[in-house]
Amino acid sequence: MPHSSVPAVAEILRLRAPLSLQVLRAALKGKRVLLTEEELLAILSSGGFVEGPPGQWSLAPVSSAAPAPARFNQASLASRAGVDGGVLLKVLEALVTDHPEVNWGALRDRLESGADVAVSERTLGLLEEGVRRFEVARLRAEKQRAEERTREAERRRELQQLAESEVAMLRAELDDERRRAHDAAVERDRLRQEAEKLVALKEQETAAWVATAAGGWMLDLGAPETFGEEKLRQALGQLESALVVLNVPVAGREIEAVVVHPGGIAVVEQYDIPSTAGVVSVPASGTASVEDRALEVSDPRGEVLGAVRVLQKAVSLDLTYLPVVAFQGPADAEGEDVLVCLTAEVDLAVDDLLHSQPSRVSADDAITLLAKLGVPDLPEPPSGF
């Protein structure tokens, strides 16, 4: 047998180990040959055999050629895995730790570049397994959040029941005191004062942060009393990553809205002048008017600047403050120290101006400012700061 036929003999015997021609000839003719331990291990591990029961080996069945790996881009691979593109990238990040034998980082980079990538069946199987684990983890997290919400709701119910029990006890004490009282006038005055305290306590207990559709949080310390206040509330609810406190008492005065924004602090005062009344004129100094008629609040610019000074003194934080005056209808304003805008567009004006500020409000600044305003704690840390 010529030396060039050695590969052919090895293929007939389905051996992938580097053996001598003499050994291959003997094996082909069915003769007994003596092999070293290294040669025997080379044959068994060469891919031509499979391990059976302990101590037994057999020839592996002839397998057909493996199909070529399928090619995918990011969208088609996400569709194959049954997730959207964002979830696919998160799963790839997790697989870097779970299965480091696959270069997931290179796969992610090529997918994000828009290229088509050849993905083997094994890699697809690992990816589908990763998607299943991701979905299980997501469902567990959702379940945990739901359980936490349930616990929080139960805690609030318990607090409400406790408050109602305390109110009932107070009312019983008031009834006893009324029967014992000799001076009807003094008794009526005392009951009025106690009723006012109970109402204030009730309003304070029911005030709670509400998540807005735009991803921010809103706390209304007083229900809107006018159409303009309701429009202001709706507009500020459109701000993204902002914390809005309405009707907040600060140092003896009430500020209509304090907006804690990543770009600064907006102090908003809104005036209920109908849009049909005409164009409001707000001069740099002097009395504001509408169609040459003086406004009931003659100096809205001074009002909001005064509110800003009160807030700065109360919270003592070195932040950017934006005074804002909002009208339901159009306004002609002078000067740049105060932002004058439509009530329905106050969110756009505030967001645009504060985004242009170089300084930023950190999450710690936001929490500190809210704490100094004496409002309830946020349900979760502020995002976007």
VOBA-1610 file (N, C-alpha, C; in pm, whole numbers, padded with zeros to 5 digits, always signed):
BEGIN
Met+00086-00119+00000Met+00000+00000+00000Met+00089+00124+00000Pro+00079+00210-00099Pro+00164+00330-00104Pro+00133+00420+00014His+00236+00501+00044His+00223+00589+00161His+00108+00689+00145Ser+00079+00729+00021Ser-00027+00828-00002Ser-00165+00774+00032Ser-00178+00643+00049Ser-00309+00586+00077Ser-00338+00579+00227Val-00247+00627+00309Val-00270+00623+00453Val-00398+00698+00491Pro-00424+00823+00442Pro-00550+00889+00477Pro-00673+00809+00436Ala-00666+00741+00318Ala-00781+00662+00274Ala-00808+00546+00368Val-00701+00480+00414Val-00717+00368+00507Val-00778+00418+00637Ala-00725+00532+00684Ala-00779+00588+00809Ala-00926+00622+00795Glu-00968+00670+00676Glu-01108+00706+00655Glu-01195+00581+00654Ile-01143+00470+00593Ile-01218+00344+00592Ile-01241+00297+00735Leu-01135+00306+00818Leu-01147+00262+00957Leu-01212+00366+01046Arg-01239+00486+00987Arg-01302+00596+01061Arg-01220+00631+01184Leu-01086+00641+01161Leu-00994+00680+01267Leu-00940+00820+01236Arg-00929+00903+01338Arg-00874+01037+01319Arg-00742+01054+01395Ala-00688+00946+01449Ala-00565+00955+01526Ala-00444+00940+01434Pro-00332+01006+01465Pro-00210+00992+01382Pro-00140+00859+01410Leu-00170+00753+01329Leu-00112+00620+01350Leu-00018+00587+01234Ser+00070+00491+01258Ser+00167+00452+01155Ser+00099+00370+01046Leu+00163+00364+00929Leu+00110+00285+00817Leu+00101+00137+00854Gln+00198+00088+00929Gln+00199-00054+00969Gln+00075-00087+01053Val+00042+00003+01146Val-00074-00022+01232Val-00202-00016+01151Leu-00211+00079+01059Leu-00332+00091+00977Leu-00351-00032+00888Arg-00241-00081+00825Arg-00252-00201+00739Arg-00302-00321+00821Ala-00242-00339+00938Ala-00282-00453+01022Ala-00429-00441+01061Ala-00472-00317+01096Ala-00611-00298+01135Ala-00705-00326+01019Leu-00665-00286+00895Leu-00750-00307+00779Leu-00765-00456+00749Lys-00656-00536+00771Lys-00661-00680+00742Lys-00716-00760+00860Gly-00755-00689+00965Gly-00814-00759+01079Gly-00712-00828+01166Lys-00584-00792+01152Lys-00480-00855+01232Lys-00469-00787+01367Arg-00417-00862+01461Arg-00394-00809+01595Arg-00268-00725+01593Val-00277-00605+01653Val-00161-00515+01660Val-00144-00473+01805Leu-00019-00444+01837Leu+00014-00396+01970Leu+00020-00243+01967Leu-00058-00180+02054Leu-00061-00034+02059Leu-00013+00013+02195Thr+00056+00126+02190Thr+00092+00188+02318Thr-00034+00250+02379Glu-00023+00283+02508Glu-00138+00347+02576Glu-00172+00480+02510Glu-00068+00556+02467Glu-00095+00684+02402Glu-00169+00664+02269Glu-00128+00563+02190Glu-00195+00538+02063Glu-00340+00495+02084Leu-00364+00412+02186Leu-00501+00366+02213Leu-00591+00485+02253Leu-00539+00571+02342Leu-00618+00688+02382Leu-00641+00781+02264Ala-00542+00793+02175Ala-00558+00879+02057Ala-00670+00827+01967Ile-00677+00694+01953Ile-00782+00637+01868Ile-00920+00662+01931Leu-00932+00631+02061Leu-01063+00643+02126Leu-01113+00787+02131Ser-01021+00882+02143Ser-01062+01023+02152Ser-01061+01095+02018Ser-01039+01020+01908Ser-01025+01085+01777Ser-01158+01122+01713Gly-01269+01079+01770Gly-01399+01111+01711Gly-01460+00995+01637Gly-01387+00887+01616Gly-01443+00773+01546Gly-01517+00677+01637Phe-01505+00695+01771Phe-01567+00606+01867Phe-01654+00687+01963Val-01748+00617+02021Val-01828+00676+02128Val-01822+00584+02249Glu-01827+00643+02368Glu-01817+00566+02492Glu-01954+00511+02529Gly-01961+00381+02557Gly-02085+00320+02600Gly-02083+00290+02748Pro-02124+00169+02790Pro-02114+00132+02932Pro-01968+00139+02977Pro-01944+00145+03107Pro-01806+00155+03156Pro-01715+00050+03097Gly-01604+00097+03036Gly-01505+00006+02978Gly-01537-00040+02838Gln-01645+00009+02778Gln-01683-00035+02643Gln-01688+00085+02548Trp-01635+00065+02427Trp-01636+00169+02323Trp-01688+00105+02194Ser-01751+00187+02111Ser-01799+00138+01982Ser-01781+00248+01879Leu-01780+00201+01750Leu-01766+00300+01642Leu-01888+00392+01642Ala-01859+00522+01624Ala-01968+00620+01618Ala-02043+00606+01487Pro-02176+00625+01489Pro-02250+00618+01362Pro-02207+00731+01269Val-02212+00699+01139Val-02174+00798+01038Val-02279+00910+01040Ser-02233+01031+01062Ser-02325+01146+01065Ser-02316+01224+00936Ser-02429+01274+00896Ser-02430+01359+00775Ser-02366+01492+00808Ala-02325+01561+00709Ala-02261+01691+00728Ala-02356+01787+00799Ala-02301+01860+00898Ala-02385+01955+00974Ala-02433+02066+00882Pro-02560+02107+00899Pro-02611+02215+00813Pro-02538+02345+00843Ala-02529+02428+00745Ala-02464+02558+00763Ala-02544+02642+00862Pro-02473+02715+00950Pro-02545+02799+01048Pro-02635+02901+00979Ala-02753+02923+01038Ala-02844+03026+00984Ala-02788+03163+01013Arg-02825+03261+00930Arg-02777+03398+00946Arg-02892+03486+00993Phe-02860+03573+01086Phe-02962+03660+01145Phe-02906+03801+01160Asn-02997+03899+01151Asn-02964+04033+01199Asn-03034+04051+01334Gln-03023+04170+01391Gln-03078+04190+01526Gln-03229+04167+01528Ala-03301+04219+01428Ala-03447+04207+01428Ala-03490+04062+01410Ser-03426+03990+01314Ser-03469+03853+01289Ser-03430+03759+01403Leu-03314+03786+01468Leu-03274+03702+01581Leu-03367+03726+01700Ala-03406+03852+01721Ala-03501+03882+01829Ala-03635+03814+01802Ser-03679+03816+01674Ser-03804+03749+01639Ser-03795+03599+01661Arg-03680+03541+01625Arg-03660+03398+01646Arg-03666+03363+01796Ala-03606+03450+01879Ala-03606+03426+02023Ala-03738+03463+02089Gly-03827+03533+02015Gly-03958+03570+02070Gly-03955+03688+02164Val-03857+03781+02145Val-03847+03900+02230Val-03823+04020+02142Asp-03827+04140+02202Asp-03791+04259+02124Asp-03640+04280+02131Gly-03592+04377+02052Gly-03448+04396+02039Gly-03382+04434+02170Gly-03448+04517+02252Gly-03388+04558+02379Gly-03369+04441+02473Val-03469+04354+02483Val-03458+04236+02570Val-03350+04141+02518Leu-03340+04129+02385Leu-03236+04042+02327Leu-03098+04085+02373Leu-03069+04216+02371Leu-02937+04265+02412Leu-02913+04238+02561Lys-03017+04250+02644Lys-03002+04220+02787Lys-02970+04073+02808Val-03037+03986+02732Val-03011+03842+02743Val-02868+03810+02703Leu-02819+03874+02595Leu-02681+03851+02551Leu-02583+03893+02661Glu-02611+04003+02731Glu-02524+04047+02840Glu-02520+03942+02951Ala-02635+03884+02985Ala-02639+03783+03091Ala-02566+03656+03050Leu-02572+03620+02921Leu-02508+03497+02874Leu-02356+03505+02877Val-02301+03626+02881Val-02155+03641+02890Val-02104+03570+03014Thr-02181+03578+03124Thr-02142+03511+03249Thr-02186+03365+03252Asp-02307+03339+03200Asp-02362+03202+03208Asp-02288+03105+03116His-02252+03150+02998His-02184+03062+02900His-02067+03137+02838Pro-01954+03148+02911Pro-01840+03225+02860Pro-01770+03160+02742Glu-01806+03033+02711Glu-01739+02968+02599Glu-01780+03028+02464Val-01890+03102+02461Val-01935+03169+02339Val-01901+03317+02348Asn-01851+03374+02239Asn-01813+03516+02237Asn-01939+03600+02217Trp-02018+03616+02324Trp-02145+03691+02314Trp-02121+03839+02288Gly-02010+03892+02340Gly-01983+04033+02317Gly-01965+04065+02170Ala-01890+03978+02100Ala-01871+04000+01956Ala-02004+03986+01881Leu-02087+03888+01923Leu-02218+03871+01859Leu-02303+03995+01878Arg-02304+04051+01998Arg-02384+04171+02024Arg-02334+04289+01941Asp-02201+04307+01937Asp-02146+04421+01862Asp-02183+04411+01714Arg-02176+04292+01656Arg-02209+04278+01515Arg-02358+04298+01489Leu-02442+04250+01581Leu-02585+04272+01565Leu-02619+04420+01574Glu-02557+04492+01669Glu-02586+04635+01684Glu-02534+04715+01564Ser-02431+04663+01495Ser-02382+04732+01377Ser-02471+04712+01255Gly-02572+04624+01267Gly-02664+04598+01157Gly-02622+04484+01066Ala-02512+04414+01101Ala-02462+04306+01015Ala-02545+04179+01032Asp-02544+04093+00928Asp-02599+03958+00938Asp-02493+03867+00998Val-02531+03786+01096Val-02435+03703+01169Val-02478+03557+01158Ala-02381+03469+01131Ala-02409+03325+01129Ala-02417+03275+01273Val-02528+03210+01309Val-02551+03164+01446Val-02579+03013+01442Ser-02497+02935+01511Ser-02514+02790+01511Ser-02638+02750+01590Glu-02678+02623+01569Glu-02794+02571+01641Glu-02768+02569+01792Arg-02644+02535+01828Arg-02611+02532+01972Arg-02623+02671+02033Thr-02572+02771+01962Thr-02581+02908+02014Thr-02727+02951+02022Leu-02808+02913+01922Leu-02951+02945+01928Leu-03017+02880+02049Gly-02977+02755+02076Gly-03033+02687+02192Gly-02997+02756+02322Leu-02869+02799+02335Leu-02827+02872+02454Leu-02901+03004+02466Leu-02923+03070+02350Leu-02995+03198+02352Leu-03140+03178+02397Glu-03206+03074+02343Glu-03345+03048+02384Glu-03352+03014+02533Glu-03252+02938+02581Glu-03248+02908+02724Glu-03232+03036+02805Gly-03144+03128+02757Gly-03126+03256+02825Gly-03252+03339+02826Val-03328+03336+02715Val-03454+03411+02709Val-03553+03356+02811Arg-03557+03223+02822Arg-03647+03163+02921Arg-03609+03205+03063Arg-03479+03204+03093Arg-03436+03247+03227Arg-03468+03394+03249Phe-03450+03475+03144Phe-03481+03619+03156Phe-03628+03640+03186Glu-03714+03568+03115Glu-03858+03582+03136Glu-03898+03536+03277Val-03834+03426+03323Val-03863+03379+03459Val-03823+03485+03561Ala-03703+03544+03541Ala-03658+03648+03634Ala-03749+03770+03629Arg-03794+03806+03507Arg-03883+03922+03493Arg-04015+03897+03565Leu-04070+03775+03546Leu-04197+03743+03612Leu-04182+03740+03763Arg-04067+03691+03811Arg-04044+03691+03955Arg-04037+03834+04009Ala-03967+03922+03932Ala-03957+04061+03976Ala-04094+04128+03977Glu-04175+04101+03874Glu-04310+04158+03871Glu-04394+04107+03988Lys-04378+03978+04018Lys-04452+03921+04132Lys-04408+03986+04262Gln-04276+04008+04276Gln-04226+04071+04398Gln-04279+04213+04411Arg-04280+04288+04298Arg-04333+04425+04303Arg-04482+04425+04338Ala-04554+04329+04282Ala-04697+04320+04313Ala-04718+04289+04461Glu-04635+04198+04514Glu-04647+04166+04657Glu-04613+04287+04743Glu-04512+04364+04700Glu-04476+04484+04777Glu-04589+04586+04772Arg-04653+04601+04654Arg-04766+04694+04645Arg-04881+04648+04734Thr-04903+04516+04737Thr-05009+04463+04823Thr-04980+04490+04970Arg-04853+04469+05009Arg-04815+04496+05148Arg-04832+04644+05183Glu-04792+04732+05087Glu-04806+04874+05111Glu-04953+04914+05122Ala-05037+04857+05037Ala-05180+04886+05044Ala-05238+04839+05177Glu-05194+04722+05222Glu-05242+04671+05350Glu-05197+04760+05465Arg-05072+04808+05456Arg-05022+04898+05560Arg-05104+05027+05564Arg-05137+05079+05446Arg-05219+05200+05441Arg-05358+05177+05498Arg-05413+05060+05467Arg-05546+05028+05523Arg-05539+05022+05676Glu-05431+04962+05727Glu-05418+04955+05872Glu-05406+05094+05933Leu-05326+05181+05866Leu-05313+05319+05916Leu-05447+05392+05911Gln-05522+05369+05802Gln-05653+05432+05790Gln-05748+05385+05899Gln-05746+05255+05926Gln-05831+05201+06033Gln-05791+05258+06169Leu-05658+05271+06189Leu-05611+05328+06315Leu-05655+05473+06328Ala-05644+05549+06215Ala-05686+05689+06218Ala-05835+05700+06246Glu-05915+05614+06181Glu-06059+05618+06204Glu-06093+05582+06348Ser-06018+05487+06405Ser-06041+05450+06544Ser-06008+05566+06637Glu-05896+05635+06606Glu-05858+05750+06689Glu-05961+05862+06676Val-06010+05884+06553Val-06113+05987+06533Val-06239+05951+06610Ala-06276+05824+06608Ala-06395+05782+06682Ala-06378+05805+06832Met-06257+05776+06882Met-06231+05798+07023Met-06237+05948+07056Leu-06181+06032+06967Leu-06184+06176+06990Leu-06328+06228+06992Arg-06408+06177+06898Arg-06548+06221+06894Arg-06622+06180+07022Ala-06592+06060+07072Ala-06657+06016+07196Ala-06616+06106+07312Glu-06487+06141+07315Glu-06441+06231+07421Glu-06507+06368+07410Leu-06523+06416+07285Leu-06590+06545+07266Leu-06735+06539+07313Asp-06801+06428+07288Asp-06940+06414+07334Asp-06947+06419+07487Asp-06855+06348+07551Asp-06853+06351+07698Asp-06826+06492+07750Glu-06731+06560+07684Glu-06698+06696+07727Glu-06815+06791+07706Arg-06889+06769+07595Arg-07004+06855+07567Arg-07110+06841+07677Arg-07130+06718+07723Arg-07231+06696+07828Arg-07190+06761+07960Arg-07058+06766+07984Arg-07009+06822+08109Arg-06989+06973+08102Ala-06986+07027+07982Ala-06954+07170+07967Ala-07067+07256+08021His-07032+07368+08086His-07131+07463+08137His-07145+07585+08048Asp-07041+07615+07974Asp-07046+07735+07891Asp-07066+07691+07747Ala-07184+07707+07691Ala-07215+07661+07556Ala-07130+07731+07450Ala-07104+07858+07468Ala-07028+07933+07368Ala-06883+07882+07361Val-06821+07862+07479Val-06683+07811+07483Val-06678+07671+07423Glu-06780+07590+07453Glu-06783+07453+07402Glu-06795+07450+07250Arg-06882+07537+07196Arg-06896+07541+07049Arg-06765+07583+06983Asp-06696+07678+07042Asp-06569+07723+06984Asp-06464+07612+06988Arg-06461+07540+07101Arg-06364+07431+07112Arg-06392+07320+07011Leu-06521+07287+06992Leu-06557+07185+06894Leu-06520+07229+06753Arg-06539+07356+06723Arg-06501+07406+06589Arg-06351+07390+06567Gln-06271+07425+06667Gln-06127+07412+06654Gln-06084+07266+06637Glu-06147+07178+06713Glu-06114+07035+06700Glu-06152+06981+06562Ala-06266+07026+06509Ala-06309+06982+06376Ala-06209+07027+06270Glu-06160+07151+06282Glu-06060+07200+06186Glu-05932+07118+06192Lys-05890+07080+06312Lys-05770+06996+06325Lys-05790+06860+06261Leu-05910+06803+06279Leu-05937+06672+06220Leu-05938+06678+06068Val-05996+06787+06014Val-05998+06802+05867Val-05858+06816+05814Ala-05773+06898+05883Ala-05635+06915+05838Ala-05560+06783+05844Leu-05582+06706+05953Leu-05518+06576+05966Leu-05563+06481+05855Lys-05692+06485+05822Lys-05746+06400+05716Lys-05683+06433+05582Glu-05672+06565+05553Glu-05612+06607+05426Glu-05465+06567+05419Gln-05393+06579+05531Gln-05252+06542+05531Gln-05235+06392+05511Glu-05324+06311+05571Glu-05313+06165+05556Glu-05344+06120+05415Thr-05435+06189+05345Thr-05475+06141+05213Thr-05383+06192+05103Ala-05298+06294+05134Ala-05206+06343+05031Ala-05102+06235+05001Ala-05086+06199+04874Ala-04992+06093+04836Ala-04937+06123+04697Trp-04815+06075+04674Trp-04752+06090+04543Trp-04825+06001+04441Val-04839+06055+04320Val-04904+05981+04210Val-04807+05981+04092Ala-04782+05862+04037Ala-04695+05852+03919Ala-04767+05907+03797Thr-04698+05991+03719Thr-04757+06048+03599Thr-04729+05958+03479Ala-04808+05976+03374Ala-04789+05895+03253Ala-04656+05923+03187Ala-04596+06041+03212Ala-04470+06078+03148Ala-04349+06027+03225Gly-04369+05957+03335Gly-04257+05901+03410Gly-04213+05985+03528Gly-04289+06088+03566Gly-04256+06169+03682Gly-04347+06135+03800Trp-04344+06222+03902Trp-04427+06204+04020Trp-04495+06336+04053Met-04620+06330+04101Met-04695+06451+04136Met-04759+06433+04273Leu-04750+06542+04353Leu-04811+06543+04485Leu-04898+06669+04494Asp-05030+06649+04509Asp-05126+06759+04515Asp-05169+06778+04660Leu-05120+06887+04722Leu-05153+06914+04862Leu-05285+06987+04879Gly-05351+07016+04767Gly-05482+07081+04771Gly-05553+07061+04639Ala-05678+07024+04641Ala-05751+06998+04517Ala-05763+07127+04435Pro-05753+07117+04300Pro-05768+07236+04216Pro-05907+07299+04235Glu-05909+07432+04249Glu-06034+07502+04274Glu-06086+07574+04150Thr-06004+07594+04048Thr-06047+07667+03928Thr-06010+07586+03805Phe-06067+07627+03692Phe-06036+07560+03564Phe-05889+07578+03529Gly-05835+07699+03555Gly-05694+07724+03526Gly-05602+07636+03608Glu-05632+07613+03736Glu-05550+07527+03819Glu-05555+07382+03770Glu-05670+07339+03723Glu-05680+07203+03669Glu-05597+07190+03541Lys-05600+07293+03454Lys-05519+07290+03332Lys-05370+07289+03367Leu-05331+07366+03469Leu-05191+07368+03512Leu-05149+07229+03561Arg-05237+07167+03639Arg-05207+07033+03690Arg-05189+06934+03574Gln-05276+06940+03473Gln-05266+06849+03358Gln-05138+06874+03280Ala-05101+07000+03261Ala-04981+07032+03183Ala-04856+06985+03255Leu-04844+07012+03386Leu-04725+06971+03459Leu-04714+06820+03469Gly-04826+06751+03456Gly-04821+06605+03456Gly-04756+06547+03332Gln-04730+06630+03229Gln-04666+06583+03107Gln-04513+06590+03114Leu-04459+06650+03222Leu-04313+06661+03235Leu-04252+06524+03263Glu-04144+06493+03192Glu-04073+06367+03212Glu-03969+06383+03323Ser-03954+06281+03404Ser-03853+06277+03510Ser-03856+06402+03596Ala-03974+06450+03630Ala-03987+06568+03714Ala-04074+06536+03835Leu-04047+06606+03946Leu-04125+06591+04068Leu-04204+06720+04088Val-04338+06710+04086Val-04425+06828+04090Val-04502+06827+04221Val-04491+06938+04298Val-04568+06954+04422Val-04660+07073+04402Leu-04790+07050+04413Leu-04890+07154+04391Leu-04943+07207+04524Asn-04970+07341+04526Asn-05028+07407+04643Asn-04946+07379+04769Val-04815+07404+04759Val-04725+07371+04869Val-04706+07493+04959Pro-04732+07481+05091Pro-04708+07592+05183Pro-04560+07605+05215Val-04505+07727+05199Val-04364+07752+05226Val-04354+07881+05307Ala-04306+07870+05430Ala-04279+07987+05514Ala-04397+08083+05520Gly-04516+08030+05543Gly-04632+08115+05562Gly-04705+08158+05438Arg-04659+08114+05319Arg-04732+08146+05197Arg-04748+08018+05114Glu-04844+08019+05024Glu-04868+07902+04940Glu-04817+07928+04799Ile-04730+07839+04752Ile-04680+07846+04615Ile-04761+07748+04531Glu-04811+07796+04417Glu-04903+07714+04338Glu-04839+07586+04288Ala-04712+07592+04243Ala-04644+07470+04198Ala-04494+07487+04213Val-04430+07383+04267Val-04284+07375+04272Val-04245+07251+04192Val-04167+07271+04085Val-04127+07161+03997Val-03979+07134+04017Val-03947+07013+04066Val-03807+06972+04081Val-03769+06898+03954His-03685+06962+03872His-03650+06914+03738His-03500+06885+03736Pro-03454+06788+03656Pro-03310+06762+03650Pro-03227+06886+03616Gly-03287+06984+03547Gly-03213+07103+03510Gly-03229+07218+03607Gly-03312+07209+03708Gly-03332+07320+03802Gly-03467+07311+03869Ile-03501+07417+03943Ile-03626+07422+04020Ile-03715+07531+03960Ala-03833+07494+03913Ala-03928+07590+03858Ala-04032+07624+03965Val-04056+07754+03984Val-04160+07802+04075Val-04269+07865+03989Val-04390+07808+03992Val-04496+07845+03899Val-04611+07911+03974Glu-04654+08028+03923Glu-04776+08093+03969Glu-04868+08108+03848Gln-04992+08064+03861Gln-05087+08062+03750Gln-05204+08154+03782Tyr-05247+08235+03682Tyr-05353+08333+03705Tyr-05471+08301+03613Asp-05591+08298+03672Asp-05711+08256+03601Asp-05773+08372+03524Ile-05703+08414+03420Ile-05758+08516+03330Ile-05804+08444+03203Pro-05931+08445+03170Pro-05981+08367+03055Pro-05907+08405+02927Ser-05892+08306+02840Ser-05823+08331+02714Ser-05899+08428+02625Thr-06030+08445+02651Thr-06111+08538+02570Thr-06099+08682+02616Ala-06031+08706+02729Ala-06023+08842+02783Ala-05933+08931+02701Gly-05840+08874+02628Gly-05746+08952+02548Gly-05603+08920+02585Val-05510+08997+02528Val-05368+08975+02551Val-05327+09042+02681Val-05263+08966+02769Val-05215+09020+02896Val-05081+09087+02873Ser-05064+09206+02925Ser-04939+09280+02913Ser-04867+09275+03047Val-04742+09223+03046Val-04662+09213+03168Val-04535+09295+03147Pro-04533+09421+03191Pro-04414+09504+03171Pro-04300+09461+03263Ala-04178+09510+03231Ala-04062+09478+03315Ala-04079+09536+03454Ser-04151+09645+03466Ser-04182+09703+03596Ser-04317+09773+03585Gly-04388+09782+03694Gly-04517+09847+03690Gly-04631+09748+03690Thr-04752+09799+03663Thr-04875+09721+03675Thr-04902+09640+03549Ala-04936+09511+03566Ala-04978+09429+03455Ala-05123+09459+03420Ser-05158+09441+03292Ser-05294+09476+03248Ser-05337+09384+03135Val-05468+09384+03107Val-05524+09313+02994Val-05617+09409+02922Glu-05585+09438+02797Glu-05662+09535+02719Glu-05678+09667+02795Asp-05563+09715+02850Asp-05557+09843+02924Asp-05634+09842+03055Arg-05675+09726+03103Arg-05740+09715+03233Arg-05643+09646+03330Ala-05622+09708+03446Ala-05529+09653+03543Ala-05577+09518+03594Leu-05483+09424+03615Leu-05517+09294+03669Leu-05547+09304+03818Glu-05623+09207+03866Glu-05650+09202+04010Glu-05520+09187+04088Val-05429+09103+04036Val-05293+09094+04090Val-05208+09184+04003Ser-05174+09301+04053Ser-05113+09403+03969Ser-04971+09369+03928Asp-04902+09289+04006Asp-04760+09262+03976Asp-04731+09113+03983Pro-04779+09033+03886Pro-04752+08888+03890Pro-04604+08856+03884Arg-04526+08940+03816Arg-04381+08917+03809Arg-04319+08926+03950Gly-04359+09032+04023Gly-04308+09046+04159Gly-04355+08934+04251Glu-04480+08886+04229Glu-04533+08777+04311Glu-04448+08651+04298Val-04416+08614+04174Val-04343+08488+04156Val-04196+08504+04198Leu-04137+08621+04177Leu-03999+08643+04224Leu-03994+08637+04377Gly-04098+08690+04443Gly-04105+08679+04588Gly-04117+08534+04633Ala-04195+08455+04560Ala-04209+08313+04594Ala-04076+08240+04580Val-03998+08278+04475Val-03866+08215+04457Val-03775+08248+04575Arg-03776+08373+04619Arg-03690+08411+04732Arg-03730+08336+04859Val-03860+08321+04882Val-03906+08247+04999Val-03860+08102+04993Leu-03871+08040+04874Leu-03829+07901+04859Leu-03678+07887+04877Gln-03600+07976+04819Gln-03454+07970+04834Gln-03414+07978+04980Lys-03478+08069+05054Lys-03444+08083+05195Lys-03487+07962+05276Ala-03600+07902+05240Ala-03652+07789+05317Ala-03568+07663+05299Val-03522+07637+05174Val-03451+07511+05149Val-03299+07526+05157Ser-03246+07649+05138Ser-03102+07676+05152Ser-03018+07582+05065Leu-03054+07569+04938Leu-02978+07486+04844Leu-02934+07572+04727Asp-02809+07556+04686Asp-02755+07633+04575Asp-02794+07567+04444Leu-02914+07603+04394Leu-02966+07541+04272Leu-03014+07651+04177Thr-03040+07612+04054Thr-03095+07705+03955Thr-03246+07714+03973Tyr-03299+07836+03992Tyr-03442+07857+04012Tyr-03499+07932+03893Leu-03614+07885+03843Leu-03680+07945+03727Leu-03817+07996+03770Pro-03836+08132+03775Pro-03969+08186+03805Pro-04059+08176+03681Val-04182+08129+03698Val-04272+08108+03586Val-04408+08169+03620Val-04461+08250+03525Val-04596+08304+03536Val-04677+08247+03419Ala-04792+08185+03449Ala-04872+08120+03345Ala-05010+08187+03338Phe-05055+08214+03213Phe-05189+08267+03188Phe-05261+08172+03094Gln-05394+08165+03105Gln-05471+08079+03015Gln-05467+08131+02871Gly-05456+08261+02855Gly-05453+08320+02722Gly-05316+08378+02690Pro-05301+08442+02572Pro-05171+08496+02531Pro-05128+08612+02619Ala-04994+08630+02628Ala-04939+08738+02709Ala-04820+08799+02637Asp-04803+08930+02656Asp-04690+09006+02601Asp-04605+09048+02719Ala-04485+08986+02735Ala-04403+09011+02853Ala-04272+09076+02814Glu-04219+09159+02904Glu-04090+09222+02888Glu-03992+09164+02990Gly-03862+09173+02957Gly-03761+09124+03049Gly-03742+08973+03039Glu-03630+08925+03093Glu-03596+08783+03086Glu-03580+08719+03224Asp-03612+08793+03330Asp-03596+08737+03464Asp-03710+08643+03501Val-03821+08649+03426Val-03936+08562+03454Val-03984+08501+03322Leu-04016+08372+03326Leu-04073+08304+03209Leu-04225+08321+03211Val-04281+08381+03105Val-04425+08400+03093Val-04474+08311+02980Cys-04574+08228+03005Cys-04619+08132+02904Cys-04766+08100+02925Leu-04822+08022+02829Leu-04959+07974+02839Leu-04967+07861+02944Thr-05077+07855+03016Thr-05095+07749+03114Thr-05087+07610+03049Ala-05150+07596+02932Ala-05153+07465+02865Ala-05017+07424+02812Glu-04922+07519+02801Glu-04790+07487+02745Glu-04679+07505+02848Val-04713+07513+02975Val-04611+07538+03077Val-04510+07424+03084Asp-04553+07301+03057Asp-04458+07189+03061Asp-04352+07201+02954Leu-04394+07238+02831Leu-04298+07253+02722Leu-04200+07366+02750Ala-04251+07479+02798Ala-04165+07594+02824Ala-04065+07564+02935Val-04111+07505+03044Val-04023+07473+03157Val-03918+07370+03117Asp-03961+07265+03050Asp-03867+07159+03010Asp-03762+07212+02915Asp-03803+07295+02819Asp-03709+07347+02720Asp-03605+07438+02787Leu-03649+07526+02876Leu-03558+07621+02938Leu-03465+07554+03039Leu-03517+07463+03120Leu-03433+07398+03221Leu-03336+07299+03158His-03373+07237+03047His-03279+07146+02980His-03157+07220+02929Ser-03170+07350+02903Ser-03057+07428+02851Ser-02963+07475+02961Gln-02996+07451+03088Gln-02912+07497+03197Gln-02788+07408+03211Pro-02669+07468+03235Pro-02547+07386+03249Pro-02543+07308+03380Ser-02602+07364+03487Ser-02599+07294+03615Ser-02708+07187+03618Arg-02690+07089+03706Arg-02785+06978+03716Arg-02829+06961+03860Val-02951+06914+03878Val-03003+06880+04011Val-02986+06730+04030Ser-02912+06691+04134Ser-02890+06549+04160Ser-03011+06490+04232Ala-03014+06356+04236Ala-03122+06288+04308Ala-03117+06323+04456Asp-02996+06336+04513Asp-02985+06374+04654Asp-03040+06515+04678Asp-03009+06609+04582Asp-03063+06744+04594Asp-03216+06742+04594Ala-03272+06663+04502Ala-03418+06656+04490Ala-03481+06604+04619Ile-03424+06497+04675Ile-03479+06439+04798Ile-03464+06536+04914Thr-03349+06605+04921Thr-03327+06702+05029Thr-03427+06815+05020Leu-03452+06868+04898Leu-03546+06978+04881Leu-03687+06936+04923Leu-03728+06818+04882Leu-03862+06771+04918Leu-03875+06753+05069Ala-03767+06704+05132Ala-03771+06685+05277Ala-03787+06820+05348Lys-03720+06925+05298Lys-03732+07056+05360Lys-03868+07119+05336Leu-03938+07074+05233Leu-04074+07121+05211Leu-04174+07048+05302Gly-04128+06941+05369Gly-04214+06870+05463Gly-04319+06784+05398Val-04294+06737+05274Val-04393+06654+05204Val-04362+06507+05229Pro-04457+06417+05200Pro-04430+06273+05219Pro-04315+06225+05133Asp-04250+06116+05178Asp-04140+06058+05103Asp-04189+06002+04970Leu-04101+06008+04869Leu-04133+05947+04740Leu-04145+05795+04755Pro-04235+05732+04676Pro-04244+05585+04684Pro-04117+05515+04638Glu-04039+05578+04551Glu-03914+05520+04501Glu-03821+05634+04464Pro-03688+05605+04451Pro-03594+05713+04419Pro-03629+05780+04286Pro-03602+05911+04275Pro-03633+05981+04149Pro-03544+05933+04036Ser-03600+05915+03915Ser-03522+05872+03799Ser-03496+05991+03710Gly-03386+05986+03633Gly-03355+06093+03541Gly-03271+06204+03601Phe-03236+06192+03732Phe-03157+06298+03795Phe-03010+06256+03800
//
